[in-house]
Amino acid sequence: MTEKQTLLEVREREFTTTLKVLRAFPKNKESFKPHERSRSAGELAFTLAIEEMINVQAAEGVVDFQKLSQDMPKTMDEIIFLLEKNHAEATQAITATSEEDINKTLKFGTMNLRRIDVMWFMLFDTIHHRGQFSVYIRMAGGKVPSIYGPSADDPGDM
């Protein structure tokens, strides 16, 4: 199995979990913030949707954060829909990128990284933000789903 195939498999597994977490968030509480300096739940979820587009850019060979700007949807359902759309587009872009191209380097912030390393970075960042979001769920009065094992609210599939 190639590194690209491994990345694609892990992305799909983690994406399923991310959707489960976002769907567990209480309805109509997108503006919830655990602290005045924190992002709202909607903003945090929207970040995940936008970050998928960095994978598309990495597959194409140029990451331009300025081109990622767009209006945030109003509801969590709309944000989840956008995330699903962007995830599908990113998966298609990664799949279409040749093994040679996916190992070429690009400028990412102040670093020069292989395209696939940018994609791994974005996956880990998604997992990080999903962890933040699980705390938001509990604080907003929701039930935290099983992520990598049981939670206090969900015994999971173990």
Z-matrix of the N, CA and C atoms (Angstrom, degrees):
N
C 1 1.447
C 2 1.535 1 107.97
N 3 1.322 2 115.73 1 136.55
C 4 1.464 3 120.02 2 179.21
C 5 1.528 4 110.37 3 -82.13
N 6 1.317 5 115.16 4 164.66
C 7 1.464 6 119.54 5 176.80
C 8 1.531 7 110.58 6 -60.95
N 9 1.334 8 116.43 7 -37.73
C 10 1.466 9 119.99 8 179.12
C 11 1.529 10 110.54 9 -63.19
N 12 1.324 11 117.38 10 -42.60
C 13 1.462 12 120.03 11 178.52
C 14 1.532 13 111.08 12 -63.60
N 15 1.329 14 116.09 13 -39.86
C 16 1.465 15 120.28 14 177.21
C 17 1.521 16 110.29 15 -62.22
N 18 1.328 17 116.66 16 -46.67
C 19 1.458 18 120.98 17 177.74
C 20 1.523 19 110.92 18 -56.44
N 21 1.320 20 117.25 19 -47.77
C 22 1.467 21 120.39 20 -178.57
C 23 1.527 22 111.60 21 -61.42
N 24 1.331 23 117.46 22 -41.07
C 25 1.472 24 120.38 23 179.05
C 26 1.527 25 111.54 24 -65.92
N 27 1.329 26 116.77 25 -44.43
C 28 1.466 27 120.26 26 -179.44
C 29 1.527 28 109.82 27 -66.37
N 30 1.342 29 117.20 28 -40.28
C 31 1.472 30 120.51 29 177.88
C 32 1.529 31 110.50 30 -56.78
N 33 1.326 32 117.59 31 -44.95
C 34 1.466 33 120.39 32 -177.75
C 35 1.521 34 111.26 33 -65.72
N 36 1.318 35 116.38 34 -42.96
C 37 1.468 36 119.75 35 179.94
C 38 1.533 37 110.32 36 -63.04
N 39 1.331 38 116.74 37 -46.21
C 40 1.465 39 120.41 38 -179.20
C 41 1.529 40 111.52 39 -68.83
N 42 1.336 41 116.86 40 -33.84
C 43 1.463 42 120.63 41 179.59
C 44 1.525 43 110.97 42 -62.95
N 45 1.313 44 116.92 43 -41.75
C 46 1.464 45 121.58 44 177.66
C 47 1.530 46 110.41 45 -58.47
N 48 1.326 47 115.94 46 -42.83
C 49 1.464 48 120.44 47 178.91
C 50 1.523 49 110.94 48 -67.70
N 51 1.324 50 116.62 49 -41.11
C 52 1.468 51 120.72 50 179.30
C 53 1.525 52 110.64 51 -60.28
N 54 1.326 53 116.83 52 -44.00
C 55 1.468 54 119.91 53 178.03
C 56 1.526 55 110.87 54 -61.07
N 57 1.329 56 116.83 55 -41.67
C 58 1.467 57 120.79 56 179.30
C 59 1.531 58 110.40 57 -60.22
N 60 1.321 59 116.75 58 -41.30
C 61 1.466 60 121.09 59 179.93
C 62 1.526 61 110.42 60 -66.76
N 63 1.328 62 117.36 61 -48.28
C 64 1.470 63 119.88 62 -179.00
C 65 1.530 64 111.83 63 -63.13
N 66 1.314 65 116.81 64 -38.07
C 67 1.466 66 120.15 65 -179.66
C 68 1.528 67 112.17 66 -70.71
N 69 1.334 68 117.33 67 -18.17
C 70 1.470 69 121.04 68 178.92
C 71 1.525 70 112.29 69 -80.91
N 72 1.340 71 117.01 70 -8.74
C 73 1.459 72 118.95 71 -177.31
C 74 1.524 73 109.94 72 -70.94
N 75 1.338 74 117.31 73 135.73
C 76 1.470 75 120.11 74 -179.23
C 77 1.534 76 112.38 75 -57.33
N 78 1.309 77 116.27 76 138.20
C 79 1.465 78 122.53 77 -179.29
C 80 1.530 79 111.30 78 -62.37
N 81 1.325 80 113.75 79 146.95
C 82 1.470 81 123.13 80 174.86
C 83 1.530 82 114.07 81 61.91
N 84 1.322 83 116.87 82 27.05
C 85 1.465 84 120.00 83 177.41
C 86 1.530 85 110.84 84 -122.51
N 87 1.322 86 116.72 85 27.93
C 88 1.466 87 121.39 86 -177.73
C 89 1.529 88 112.74 87 -59.19
N 90 1.314 89 117.43 88 -25.18
C 91 1.467 90 120.57 89 -178.19
C 92 1.533 91 112.89 90 -85.89
N 93 1.341 92 117.18 91 -2.39
C 94 1.459 93 120.68 92 -179.84
C 95 1.530 94 111.46 93 -58.61
N 96 1.350 95 115.14 94 133.26
C 97 1.464 96 122.37 95 175.67
C 98 1.525 97 108.22 96 -132.30
N 99 1.335 98 118.13 97 127.88
C 100 1.459 99 119.00 98 -179.99
C 101 1.531 100 113.16 99 -72.10
N 102 1.327 101 116.17 100 -17.10
C 103 1.461 102 121.35 101 -179.43
C 104 1.521 103 107.65 102 -155.63
N 105 1.322 104 117.48 103 153.11
C 106 1.468 105 120.57 104 -177.75
C 107 1.531 106 112.80 105 -59.22
N 108 1.333 107 118.27 106 -28.36
C 109 1.470 108 120.67 107 -179.89
C 110 1.532 109 112.49 108 -90.24
N 111 1.317 110 117.51 109 -4.51
C 112 1.467 111 121.73 110 -179.89
C 113 1.521 112 110.91 111 -81.76
N 114 1.310 113 115.41 112 158.09
C 115 1.465 114 120.58 113 169.83
C 116 1.525 115 108.07 114 -72.37
N 117 1.314 116 115.68 115 155.67
C 118 1.464 117 118.94 116 172.50
C 119 1.530 118 108.04 117 -72.27
N 120 1.322 119 115.95 118 163.86
C 121 1.468 120 120.48 119 177.63
C 122 1.529 121 110.30 120 -58.23
N 123 1.320 122 116.98 121 -41.79
C 124 1.460 123 120.58 122 178.28
C 125 1.521 124 111.88 123 -62.27
N 126 1.330 125 116.49 124 -43.63
C 127 1.468 126 120.30 125 179.47
C 128 1.531 127 111.25 126 -64.14
N 129 1.324 128 116.60 127 -40.60
C 130 1.460 129 120.07 128 179.16
C 131 1.524 130 110.98 129 -65.09
N 132 1.316 131 117.50 130 -44.61
C 133 1.470 132 121.19 131 177.81
C 134 1.530 133 110.55 132 -64.40
N 135 1.314 134 117.13 133 -39.92
C 136 1.468 135 121.58 134 179.05
C 137 1.530 136 110.69 135 -63.04
N 138 1.330 137 117.05 136 -35.05
C 139 1.462 138 120.73 137 176.22
C 140 1.522 139 110.73 138 -56.10
N 141 1.327 140 117.17 139 -41.56
C 142 1.465 141 120.86 140 179.70
C 143 1.521 142 111.18 141 -62.64
N 144 1.323 143 116.55 142 -39.23
C 145 1.467 144 120.60 143 179.41
C 146 1.521 145 110.87 144 -66.72
N 147 1.320 146 117.21 145 -42.12
C 148 1.462 147 121.17 146 -179.38
C 149 1.522 148 111.19 147 -69.20
N 150 1.326 149 116.36 148 -38.09
C 151 1.464 150 119.34 149 -178.70
C 152 1.526 151 112.52 150 -61.65
N 153 1.324 152 117.70 151 -27.94
C 154 1.466 153 119.43 152 176.24
C 155 1.531 154 110.85 153 -59.33
N 156 1.325 155 116.16 154 -31.90
C 157 1.463 156 119.48 155 -178.50
C 158 1.531 157 111.60 156 -72.64
N 159 1.327 158 117.59 157 -20.91
C 160 1.467 159 119.91 158 173.46
C 161 1.519 160 109.08 159 -65.37
N 162 1.322 161 117.38 160 -34.72
C 163 1.467 162 120.55 161 176.04
C 164 1.524 163 111.24 162 -63.17
N 165 1.319 164 116.79 163 -39.21
C 166 1.469 165 120.62 164 177.08
C 167 1.518 166 109.40 165 -62.69
N 168 1.330 167 116.09 166 -47.19
C 169 1.466 168 120.04 167 179.78
C 170 1.528 169 110.98 168 -62.34
N 171 1.327 170 117.03 169 -42.03
C 172 1.469 171 120.22 170 179.43
C 173 1.525 172 110.34 171 -61.98
N 174 1.321 173 117.10 172 -40.72
C 175 1.466 174 120.46 173 177.43
C 176 1.526 175 110.87 174 -60.96
N 177 1.331 176 116.09 175 -34.90
C 178 1.470 177 121.38 176 179.85
C 179 1.524 178 112.56 177 -80.87
N 180 1.342 179 117.41 178 -15.91
C 181 1.454 180 120.72 179 174.42
C 182 1.515 181 117.43 180 102.34
N 183 1.333 182 118.62 181 -0.38
C 184 1.466 183 121.78 182 178.98
C 185 1.521 184 108.82 183 -143.16
N 186 1.336 185 116.15 184 120.30
C 187 1.461 186 120.28 185 175.56
C 188 1.524 187 107.55 186 -98.95
N 189 1.332 188 114.92 187 119.89
C 190 1.470 189 121.98 188 179.20
C 191 1.522 190 107.98 189 -126.63
N 192 1.335 191 116.11 190 99.75
C 193 1.460 192 121.21 191 -176.27
C 194 1.530 193 112.15 192 -60.73
N 195 1.318 194 117.93 193 -27.75
C 196 1.472 195 121.48 194 -179.91
C 197 1.520 196 111.79 195 -64.19
N 198 1.328 197 117.61 196 -28.42
C 199 1.463 198 121.41 197 -178.15
C 200 1.528 199 112.84 198 -83.88
N 201 1.322 200 117.24 199 2.71
C 202 1.458 201 120.76 200 -178.28
C 203 1.526 202 112.96 201 -92.70
N 204 1.304 203 116.77 202 -7.89
C 205 1.459 204 122.07 203 -174.95
C 206 1.530 205 111.12 204 -67.35
N 207 1.323 206 115.02 205 132.55
C 208 1.462 207 121.45 206 172.81
C 209 1.521 208 108.39 207 -161.26
N 210 1.316 209 116.57 208 165.55
C 211 1.459 210 121.00 209 -179.00
C 212 1.523 211 110.45 210 -73.24
N 213 1.310 212 115.25 211 139.37
C 214 1.456 213 121.12 212 178.99
C 215 1.525 214 109.85 213 -78.37
N 216 1.328 215 117.11 214 130.86
C 217 1.464 216 119.66 215 174.21
C 218 1.527 217 110.72 216 -60.12
N 219 1.313 218 116.56 217 159.84
C 220 1.469 219 122.50 218 -174.70
C 221 1.528 220 114.10 219 -81.57
N 222 1.334 221 116.96 220 -36.28
C 223 1.468 222 119.76 221 -174.05
C 224 1.524 223 111.05 222 -112.95
N 225 1.325 224 115.32 223 158.77
C 226 1.460 225 120.62 224 177.14
C 227 1.529 226 110.17 225 -62.41
N 228 1.318 227 117.72 226 -38.11
C 229 1.467 228 119.78 227 178.43
C 230 1.531 229 111.07 228 -60.23
N 231 1.329 230 116.95 229 -40.96
C 232 1.475 231 120.67 230 178.29
C 233 1.525 232 111.24 231 -68.11
N 234 1.325 233 117.00 232 -36.39
C 235 1.471 234 120.35 233 177.64
C 236 1.521 235 109.79 234 -67.09
N 237 1.321 236 116.85 235 -42.47
C 238 1.470 237 120.64 236 178.33
C 239 1.521 238 110.13 237 -63.07
N 240 1.326 239 117.66 238 -41.27
C 241 1.469 240 121.10 239 176.83
C 242 1.532 241 110.44 240 -58.82
N 243 1.339 242 116.95 241 -44.97
C 244 1.464 243 121.33 242 178.62
C 245 1.528 244 110.77 243 -63.93
N 246 1.324 245 116.82 244 -41.29
C 247 1.460 246 120.64 245 177.41
C 248 1.527 247 110.84 246 -59.96
N 249 1.320 248 116.90 247 -45.68
C 250 1.469 249 120.71 248 179.22
C 251 1.532 250 110.74 249 -61.38
N 252 1.312 251 116.83 250 -43.20
C 253 1.463 252 121.70 251 178.87
C 254 1.525 253 110.69 252 -62.64
N 255 1.327 254 116.65 253 -49.07
C 256 1.462 255 120.76 254 -177.91
C 257 1.526 256 111.54 255 -66.83
N 258 1.330 257 116.67 256 -36.24
C 259 1.461 258 120.61 257 177.84
C 260 1.533 259 110.38 258 -63.14
N 261 1.323 260 116.21 259 -43.63
C 262 1.470 261 119.94 260 178.43
C 263 1.528 262 110.63 261 -62.42
N 264 1.318 263 116.88 262 -41.94
C 265 1.467 264 120.84 263 178.75
C 266 1.533 265 110.96 264 -64.48
N 267 1.322 266 116.54 265 -41.62
C 268 1.469 267 120.33 266 178.92
C 269 1.524 268 111.02 267 -65.77
N 270 1.327 269 116.37 268 -43.09
C 271 1.470 270 119.92 269 179.20
C 272 1.523 271 110.52 270 -61.07
N 273 1.321 272 116.51 271 -41.88
C 274 1.469 273 120.75 272 177.89
C 275 1.529 274 110.49 273 -63.17
N 276 1.331 275 117.37 274 -42.97
C 277 1.466 276 121.01 275 -179.16
C 278 1.524 277 111.26 276 -65.62
N 279 1.327 278 116.64 277 -42.22
C 280 1.469 279 120.26 278 178.99
C 281 1.521 280 110.08 279 -64.80
N 282 1.320 281 116.67 280 -45.66
C 283 1.470 282 121.44 281 -180.00
C 284 1.524 283 111.23 282 -58.80
N 285 1.328 284 116.87 283 -39.23
C 286 1.470 285 121.42 284 -177.34
C 287 1.530 286 113.44 285 -77.52
N 288 1.325 287 117.90 286 -13.50
C 289 1.462 288 120.96 287 -178.35
C 290 1.524 289 109.60 288 -78.96
N 291 1.308 290 116.11 289 129.60
C 292 1.468 291 120.32 290 -178.34
C 293 1.529 292 110.64 291 -67.82
N 294 1.324 293 115.34 292 158.66
C 295 1.471 294 120.49 293 176.89
C 296 1.528 295 110.57 294 -59.06
N 297 1.318 296 116.65 295 -37.72
C 298 1.463 297 120.07 296 179.09
C 299 1.530 298 110.63 297 -64.99
N 300 1.332 299 116.62 298 -48.41
C 301 1.465 300 120.07 299 -177.43
C 302 1.526 301 112.89 300 -68.20
N 303 1.328 302 117.32 301 -36.43
C 304 1.467 303 119.65 302 -176.78
C 305 1.530 304 111.08 303 -67.53
N 306 1.324 305 116.47 304 -18.42
C 307 1.462 306 121.05 305 178.47
C 308 1.521 307 113.21 306 -97.32
N 309 1.330 308 117.71 307 -0.04
C 310 1.463 309 120.81 308 175.10
C 311 1.521 310 109.12 309 -74.66
N 312 1.327 311 116.42 310 154.10
C 313 1.456 312 119.80 311 -179.41
C 314 1.523 313 111.19 312 -91.29
N 315 1.316 314 113.92 313 156.74
C 316 1.462 315 121.89 314 174.46
C 317 1.513 316 108.16 315 -144.27
N 318 1.318 317 115.10 316 164.95
C 319 1.461 318 121.83 317 177.77
C 320 1.522 319 107.77 318 -82.82
N 321 1.318 320 116.13 319 125.31
C 322 1.465 321 122.06 320 178.90
C 323 1.519 322 106.84 321 -132.05
N 324 1.327 323 115.52 322 101.22
C 325 1.467 324 119.89 323 -172.95
C 326 1.515 325 108.53 324 63.81
N 327 1.307 326 116.65 325 -120.40
C 328 1.471 327 121.05 326 179.40
C 329 1.519 328 112.34 327 -99.16
N 330 1.332 329 117.30 328 4.37
C 331 1.469 330 121.40 329 -175.13
C 332 1.526 331 111.23 330 -110.13
N 333 1.308 332 114.69 331 156.41
C 334 1.457 333 121.85 332 167.76
C 335 1.520 334 106.22 333 -108.15
N 336 1.334 335 116.08 334 115.34
C 337 1.453 336 121.96 335 -177.01
C 338 1.521 337 110.41 336 -127.91
N 339 1.340 338 115.16 337 155.70
C 340 1.461 339 117.88 338 169.99
C 341 1.528 340 107.52 339 -64.31
N 342 1.317 341 115.18 340 149.27
C 343 1.471 342 119.06 341 178.62
C 344 1.523 343 110.60 342 -54.42
N 345 1.324 344 117.01 343 -43.53
C 346 1.462 345 120.08 344 -177.87
C 347 1.528 346 111.44 345 -66.88
N 348 1.340 347 117.60 346 -29.07
C 349 1.462 348 119.62 347 176.15
C 350 1.520 349 111.33 348 -68.97
N 351 1.327 350 117.24 349 -33.87
C 352 1.465 351 120.79 350 174.01
C 353 1.533 352 108.81 351 -63.50
N 354 1.321 353 116.97 352 -41.64
C 355 1.461 354 121.13 353 179.85
C 356 1.528 355 111.47 354 -64.93
N 357 1.336 356 117.26 355 -40.99
C 358 1.468 357 120.45 356 175.23
C 359 1.524 358 109.59 357 -63.43
N 360 1.334 359 116.98 358 -43.42
C 361 1.467 360 121.95 359 178.40
C 362 1.522 361 110.05 360 -56.00
N 363 1.325 362 117.10 361 -45.93
C 364 1.465 363 120.86 362 -178.58
C 365 1.532 364 110.83 363 -66.24
N 366 1.323 365 117.59 364 -36.69
C 367 1.464 366 120.25 365 177.19
C 368 1.528 367 110.21 366 -63.07
N 369 1.329 368 116.71 367 -46.28
C 370 1.463 369 119.91 368 179.46
C 371 1.525 370 111.07 369 -64.79
N 372 1.333 371 117.01 370 -35.73
C 373 1.463 372 120.41 371 177.95
C 374 1.535 373 110.42 372 -66.14
N 375 1.313 374 116.89 373 -38.99
C 376 1.469 375 121.17 374 176.15
C 377 1.526 376 110.22 375 -61.05
N 378 1.332 377 116.39 376 -45.04
C 379 1.472 378 120.67 377 179.29
C 380 1.529 379 109.77 378 -61.58
N 381 1.319 380 116.41 379 -41.59
C 382 1.471 381 121.39 380 177.61
C 383 1.533 382 110.67 381 -59.80
N 384 1.329 383 117.10 382 -50.49
C 385 1.470 384 120.40 383 -178.64
C 386 1.526 385 111.54 384 -67.21
N 387 1.313 386 117.14 385 -31.92
C 388 1.470 387 120.24 386 176.31
C 389 1.527 388 109.94 387 -63.57
N 390 1.332 389 116.85 388 -38.03
C 391 1.461 390 120.74 389 176.00
C 392 1.516 391 111.36 390 -62.57
N 393 1.344 392 115.87 391 -43.13
C 394 1.465 393 119.63 392 175.23
C 395 1.523 394 109.78 393 -58.00
N 396 1.316 395 115.45 394 -45.05
C 397 1.459 396 121.08 395 -175.91
C 398 1.527 397 111.29 396 -63.04
N 399 1.345 398 116.94 397 -34.04
C 400 1.466 399 119.21 398 179.16
C 401 1.528 400 111.10 399 -62.84
N 402 1.336 401 116.91 400 -32.53
C 403 1.463 402 120.57 401 175.84
C 404 1.535 403 109.79 402 -69.16
N 405 1.333 404 116.69 403 -41.22
C 406 1.466 405 120.90 404 177.60
C 407 1.526 406 110.43 405 -57.23
N 408 1.331 407 117.02 406 -41.29
C 409 1.468 408 120.98 407 -178.41
C 410 1.520 409 110.29 408 -56.22
N 411 1.321 410 115.68 409 -51.01
C 412 1.466 411 119.73 410 -177.35
C 413 1.527 412 110.16 411 -63.13
N 414 1.335 413 116.74 412 -44.21
C 415 1.464 414 120.44 413 -177.36
C 416 1.525 415 112.57 414 -66.79
N 417 1.359 416 116.67 415 -27.32
C 418 1.464 417 120.93 416 179.58
C 419 1.525 418 111.91 417 -88.24
N 420 1.344 419 116.93 418 3.66
C 421 1.456 420 120.44 419 176.01
C 422 1.515 421 114.84 420 93.43
N 423 1.336 422 117.13 421 11.46
C 424 1.460 423 120.35 422 179.04
C 425 1.516 424 112.43 423 -93.08
N 426 1.309 425 115.24 424 -179.14
C 427 1.459 426 122.15 425 178.80
C 428 1.528 427 108.58 426 -108.81
N 429 1.334 428 116.21 427 125.60
C 430 1.464 429 121.75 428 -177.78
C 431 1.528 430 108.75 429 -77.69
N 432 1.344 431 116.65 430 123.35
C 433 1.461 432 119.02 431 179.34
C 434 1.530 433 111.73 432 -75.47
N 435 1.300 434 115.16 433 163.79
C 436 1.456 435 121.25 434 171.71
C 437 1.531 436 108.00 435 -60.29
N 438 1.328 437 116.82 436 132.88
C 439 1.467 438 120.37 437 178.77
C 440 1.531 439 108.46 438 -112.15
N 441 1.320 440 117.72 439 -71.61
C 442 1.468 441 121.63 440 175.16
C 443 1.517 442 111.55 441 -109.77
N 444 1.277 443 115.57 442 8.23
C 445 1.447 444 123.01 443 -178.28
C 446 1.512 445 107.38 444 169.97
N 447 1.284 446 117.32 445 -174.64
C 448 1.462 447 120.86 446 -176.05
C 449 1.525 448 112.64 447 -60.77
N 450 1.323 449 115.71 448 149.80
C 451 1.458 450 121.70 449 169.12
C 452 1.531 451 106.23 450 -114.64
N 453 1.316 452 116.47 451 175.14
C 454 1.462 453 119.68 452 177.47
C 455 1.523 454 111.70 453 -64.10
N 456 1.351 455 116.33 454 -20.46
C 457 1.470 456 121.49 455 -177.89
C 458 1.524 457 114.28 456 -102.72
N 459 1.330 458 116.86 457 -16.62
C 460 1.470 459 120.83 458 -172.17
C 461 1.526 460 109.54 459 -144.50
N 462 1.333 461 117.34 460 116.98
C 463 1.462 462 119.31 461 -179.50
C 464 1.532 463 113.23 462 -68.94
N 465 1.334 464 117.12 463 -14.28
C 466 1.465 465 120.68 464 177.23
C 467 1.509 466 113.22 465 73.94
N 468 1.323 467 114.14 466 -165.90
C 469 1.471 468 121.46 467 -174.45
C 470 1.517 469 112.73 468 -103.61
N 471 1.328 470 117.20 469 14.82
C 472 1.471 471 119.31 470 -174.65
C 473 1.496 472 112.29 471 -83.43
